[in-house]
Protein backbone atom coordinates (compact mmCIF):
# COMPACT_ATOMS: atom_id res chain seq x y z
CA UNK A 1 0.00 0.00 0.00
CA UNK A 2 1.52 3.34 -1.06
CA UNK A 3 1.22 6.66 0.73
CA UNK A 4 -1.12 9.11 -0.98
CA UNK A 5 -0.21 12.58 0.29
CA UNK A 6 -3.27 14.26 -1.31
CA UNK A 7 -5.64 11.71 0.20
CA UNK A 8 -3.93 11.95 3.58
CA UNK A 9 -4.20 15.74 3.42
CA UNK A 10 -7.85 15.54 2.50
CA UNK A 11 -8.60 13.04 5.27
CA UNK A 12 -6.65 15.16 7.75
CA UNK A 13 -8.48 18.32 6.73
CA UNK A 14 -11.84 16.59 7.05
CA UNK A 15 -10.87 15.27 10.48
CA UNK A 16 -9.81 18.77 11.64
CA UNK A 17 -13.02 20.26 10.27
CA UNK A 18 -15.06 17.57 11.98
CA UNK A 19 -13.34 18.22 15.32
CA UNK A 20 -13.89 21.96 14.89
CA UNK A 21 -17.58 21.44 14.09
CA UNK A 22 -17.96 19.24 17.17
CA UNK A 23 -16.25 21.87 19.29
CA UNK A 24 -18.51 24.61 17.91
CA UNK A 25 -21.67 22.57 18.52
CA UNK A 26 -20.59 21.87 22.11
CA UNK A 27 -19.52 25.41 22.99
CA UNK A 28 -21.25 27.63 20.49
CA UNK A 29 -19.27 29.82 18.12
CA UNK A 30 -15.54 29.75 18.82
CA UNK A 31 -14.06 32.76 20.56
CA UNK A 32 -11.58 34.82 18.62
CA UNK A 33 -8.06 33.74 19.23
CA UNK A 34 -5.45 36.10 20.65
CA UNK A 35 -4.07 36.37 17.11
CA UNK A 36 -7.19 38.30 16.08
CA UNK A 37 -6.40 40.83 18.78
CA UNK A 38 -2.82 41.24 17.60
CA UNK A 39 -3.78 43.80 14.94
CA UNK A 40 -4.48 46.43 17.57
CA UNK A 41 -1.26 45.44 19.36
CA UNK A 42 0.74 45.91 16.17
CA UNK A 43 -0.93 49.26 15.56
CA UNK A 44 0.08 50.34 19.07
CA UNK A 45 3.62 49.05 18.51
CA UNK A 46 3.88 50.96 15.25
CA UNK A 47 2.68 54.14 16.96
CA UNK A 48 5.29 53.62 19.68
CA UNK A 49 7.99 53.04 17.04
CA UNK A 50 7.04 56.30 15.33
CA UNK A 51 7.19 58.17 18.66
CA UNK A 52 10.59 56.60 19.39
CA UNK A 53 11.74 57.61 15.92
CA UNK A 54 10.71 61.20 16.64
CA UNK A 55 12.65 61.13 19.94
CA UNK A 56 15.70 59.72 18.16
CA UNK A 57 15.45 62.41 15.51
CA UNK A 58 15.18 65.14 18.16
CA UNK A 59 18.15 63.71 20.08
CA UNK A 60 20.10 63.18 16.84
CA UNK A 61 20.36 59.44 17.49
CA UNK A 62 20.53 56.80 14.75
CA UNK A 63 17.46 54.74 13.87
CA UNK A 64 19.56 51.56 13.78
CA UNK A 65 21.16 50.69 17.10
CA UNK A 66 22.85 47.29 16.72
CA UNK A 67 23.79 46.98 20.41
CA UNK A 68 20.20 47.66 21.49
CA UNK A 69 18.91 45.08 19.04
CA UNK A 70 21.48 42.55 20.24
CA UNK A 71 20.23 43.09 23.80
CA UNK A 72 16.68 42.31 22.61
CA UNK A 73 17.88 39.19 20.81
CA UNK A 74 19.73 38.02 23.94
CA UNK A 75 16.58 38.42 26.05
CA UNK A 76 14.44 36.66 23.44
CA UNK A 77 16.90 33.77 23.22
CA UNK A 78 17.03 33.46 27.04
CA UNK A 79 13.22 33.45 27.34
CA UNK A 80 12.51 31.10 24.41
CA UNK A 81 10.50 28.11 25.67
CA UNK A 82 10.25 26.54 22.18
CA UNK A 83 8.97 24.97 20.01
CA UNK A 84 10.68 27.44 17.67
CA UNK A 85 14.43 27.18 17.59
CA UNK A 86 16.29 30.31 18.69
CA UNK A 87 17.31 31.10 15.11
CA UNK A 88 13.71 30.88 13.90
CA UNK A 89 12.39 33.08 16.69
CA UNK A 90 15.18 35.60 16.20
CA UNK A 91 14.28 35.75 12.52
CA UNK A 92 10.74 36.80 13.48
CA UNK A 93 12.07 39.49 15.83
CA UNK A 94 14.58 40.69 13.21
CA UNK A 95 11.74 41.16 10.76
CA UNK A 96 9.59 43.04 13.28
CA UNK A 97 12.47 45.37 14.12
CA UNK A 98 13.24 45.87 10.43
CA UNK A 99 9.65 46.93 9.74
CA UNK A 100 9.68 49.31 12.72
CA UNK A 101 13.03 50.82 11.61
CA UNK A 102 11.59 51.32 8.12
CA UNK A 103 8.61 53.10 9.66
CA UNK A 104 10.95 55.36 11.65
CA UNK A 105 13.06 56.16 8.56
CA UNK A 106 10.00 56.83 6.44
CA UNK A 107 8.95 59.54 8.86
CA UNK A 108 12.31 61.37 8.63
C-alpha positions as CSV (number, residue, x, y, z in Angstrom):
1,X,0.0,0.0,0.0
2,X,1.5,3.3,-1.1
3,X,1.2,6.7,0.7
4,X,-1.1,9.1,-1.0
5,X,-0.2,12.6,0.3
6,X,-3.3,14.3,-1.3
7,X,-5.6,11.7,0.2
8,X,-3.9,11.9,3.6
9,X,-4.2,15.7,3.4
10,X,-7.8,15.5,2.5
11,X,-8.6,13.0,5.3
12,X,-6.6,15.2,7.8
13,X,-8.5,18.3,6.7
14,X,-11.8,16.6,7.0
15,X,-10.9,15.3,10.5
16,X,-9.8,18.8,11.6
17,X,-13.0,20.3,10.3
18,X,-15.1,17.6,12.0
19,X,-13.3,18.2,15.3
20,X,-13.9,22.0,14.9
21,X,-17.6,21.4,14.1
22,X,-18.0,19.2,17.2
23,X,-16.3,21.9,19.3
24,X,-18.5,24.6,17.9
25,X,-21.7,22.6,18.5
26,X,-20.6,21.9,22.1
27,X,-19.5,25.4,23.0
28,X,-21.3,27.6,20.5
29,X,-19.3,29.8,18.1
30,X,-15.5,29.8,18.8
31,X,-14.1,32.8,20.6
32,X,-11.6,34.8,18.6
33,X,-8.1,33.7,19.2
34,X,-5.5,36.1,20.6
35,X,-4.1,36.4,17.1
36,X,-7.2,38.3,16.1
37,X,-6.4,40.8,18.8
38,X,-2.8,41.2,17.6
39,X,-3.8,43.8,14.9
40,X,-4.5,46.4,17.6
41,X,-1.3,45.4,19.4
42,X,0.7,45.9,16.2
43,X,-0.9,49.3,15.6
44,X,0.1,50.3,19.1
45,X,3.6,49.0,18.5
46,X,3.9,51.0,15.2
47,X,2.7,54.1,17.0
48,X,5.3,53.6,19.7
49,X,8.0,53.0,17.0
50,X,7.0,56.3,15.3
51,X,7.2,58.2,18.7
52,X,10.6,56.6,19.4
53,X,11.7,57.6,15.9
54,X,10.7,61.2,16.6
55,X,12.6,61.1,19.9
56,X,15.7,59.7,18.2
57,X,15.5,62.4,15.5
58,X,15.2,65.1,18.2
59,X,18.2,63.7,20.1
60,X,20.1,63.2,16.8
61,X,20.4,59.4,17.5
62,X,20.5,56.8,14.7
63,X,17.5,54.7,13.9
64,X,19.6,51.6,13.8
65,X,21.2,50.7,17.1
66,X,22.8,47.3,16.7
67,X,23.8,47.0,20.4
68,X,20.2,47.7,21.5
69,X,18.9,45.1,19.0
70,X,21.5,42.6,20.2
71,X,20.2,43.1,23.8
72,X,16.7,42.3,22.6
73,X,17.9,39.2,20.8
74,X,19.7,38.0,23.9
75,X,16.6,38.4,26.0
76,X,14.4,36.7,23.4
77,X,16.9,33.8,23.2
78,X,17.0,33.5,27.0
79,X,13.2,33.4,27.3
80,X,12.5,31.1,24.4
81,X,10.5,28.1,25.7
82,X,10.2,26.5,22.2
83,X,9.0,25.0,20.0
84,X,10.7,27.4,17.7
85,X,14.4,27.2,17.6
86,X,16.3,30.3,18.7
87,X,17.3,31.1,15.1
88,X,13.7,30.9,13.9
89,X,12.4,33.1,16.7
90,X,15.2,35.6,16.2
91,X,14.3,35.7,12.5
92,X,10.7,36.8,13.5
93,X,12.1,39.5,15.8
94,X,14.6,40.7,13.2
95,X,11.7,41.2,10.8
96,X,9.6,43.0,13.3
97,X,12.5,45.4,14.1
98,X,13.2,45.9,10.4
99,X,9.7,46.9,9.7
100,X,9.7,49.3,12.7
101,X,13.0,50.8,11.6
102,X,11.6,51.3,8.1
103,X,8.6,53.1,9.7
104,X,11.0,55.4,11.6
105,X,13.1,56.2,8.6
106,X,10.0,56.8,6.4
107,X,9.0,59.5,8.9
108,X,12.3,61.4,8.6
